Amino acid sequence: MSADPLISVRSLSKHFRTFERREGIVGGLINLFHREYRIVKAVDNITFSIGRGDMVGYIGPNGAGKSTTIKMLTGILVPTSGEILSNGFVPWRQRAAYVKTIGVVFGQRTQLWWDIAVIESFKLLRRIYDVSQRDFDERMELFDQVLGLRAFLHTPVRKLSLGQRMRCDLAAALLHNPPILFLDEPTIGLDVVAKDHIRQFLRAINERYKTTVLLTTHDLDDIEQLCRRIMIIDRGALLYDGPLAGLKERLLRTKQIKFILRDGEQAPRLAAFEHSLSASAQNGLLHLERLDEMTCRLRFDRSSVSTSDLIRRILAAVEVRDFVIEDEPIEEIVKRIYSGEVFAAPPGPQP
Amino acid sequence: MGRIFRQIERHVGLFGAYFAQYAKVRVAYRGDFFITLGTSFAATLFSFGFVYFLFQRISYLAAWDKYEVFFLYGFSLIPFGLFNVLSLNLYEFGSTYIMEGKFDRVLLRPISSLFQVLFETFRIESFQEVVTGLVVVLWSARMLSYRWHALDVLLLAVFALCGAVIYISVFLFLSTFSFWFEDRIGVHPPFWNLIAFGRYPLSIYSGYIQFLLSWIIPFGFATFYPSARLLGHAEFRAYAPLVPLIAVATFAVAATSWRLGLRRYSSTGS
């Protein structure tokens, strides 16, 4: 993080007043006349800052407050309390001037004109954002190189595949070369190739224009491939803000060793090994699975057993042809965070 | 001052660009365009035909000659047509913009949100109402041996524009309710039906309705008072200078409600 952050957010909160909707026709009628309101803290006192040129992943389960945060950062929503200073603007106070300096992509919705050729949407956006013809041509050239737009520039948006449409939406959001780009689930519903396209493009833009990117996603591959930093939000509160590597270091609990037996004759020796494992498994997780005839997977708690110890034991017990040692997938870690298993209390200082 | 002019120039240019965008869509579906133009024209023709045949047996209505009634009817089509060209998004504002969230995208663009909602789509086939209205006005004026002066032509144009502003403002005002209430259909239909009241001499209605159409929902100022002035009905002469004022006032009310609605939207997001 640089000394002079491009986006700084302090004690930001957004509370909504909603009412409980009763079910059924009778409930609906009661709703008309009597409502019990309650306050929902969609975003509750979060503070962070983002430096110029950073790419930050913003994750959390559905309804955690990601979109509400993005809406406040883009000037759509006014916070209940707290401050945002983004690129020198208070977003909701100087909306028209501010939105000229940001690009926004909502993965679920397009900002292109549905019934006409893509290029027509770009031309109108050029006028809306006051982009000179020269800059426009230059950027279209770059977008075409990385995104391969030319092939479908003259196709109506409604006839594009989801991946093509997303590429166009990204280009549309970057036509005025904004220093900040907000992406709300940019890879949702895309296949592997399309996802890769999008990621490559984001990296290229970030390198070439030093565009600052904040992206929300449910796909942790996005984060692993694009972002060094990750912020996790749940129930309105920021649970983690730091490097992705740090999250693994802190929360990685299990590892797994996959090994392939040399031949079928190892079976009785494996059974004996399994028996000896269950005898020593009192302190923490130590779990052997047969994936198929020859392949086994041993999951274990890395805090209670050392990896090298286990390998020695395996080698002593059976003859092995091949080994793979893996970390717990990042999805598993995040799942544990969402389920409240970790960070149940506000995150304290790192050990 | 220069800044304001630049802003106006920019918005006029953008209006052209938005309209061109719309036109490209319509051209892409040419058959569709001709069919909607045809139905729109047929609808206008039938509703005027009803009045025309009705008045085959009636020569006067509340001291108005039947050709004066046709003149009024024809004139009312002009602001109404202009309004119909622009009003499509006003009906859909609650459902597509607010409930389906299209309004977020509007707020992410560096142009006035009202400008975008009004000009993101048009209904160009309704322009036939302006043309049909003009034809009916010219025809009934001829039957009345009306002598057009330059001032009359100018007044007709100004009145027609003011009338369109009044219609747009009233329905814009109704659309702003969507900022507060979720309702797909909206509150427009009863007011839409009220428009027809303005196509006949106000003097045929009771005082309450005259008051309603003049001072509450001023459709009378969009159609009746301007026609009365053009036709030289002296008893309504005093109302004519109020037409532009009423247009500005209704727009001011609608714009204020829009601004309040925006504030509400940005605090609730729904």
Interface residues (C-beta under 8 A of the other chain):
Chain A: F16 T68 K71 T74 G75 I76 L77 V78 W92 R95 A96 A97 V99 K100 I102 V104 F106 R109 Q111 W113 D115 I116 E120 L124 R127 I128 Y129 P156
Chain B: G13 L14 A17 Y18 Q21 K24 V25 A28 Y29 G101 K102 D104 R105 L107 L108 R109 P110 I111 S112 S266 S267 T268 G269
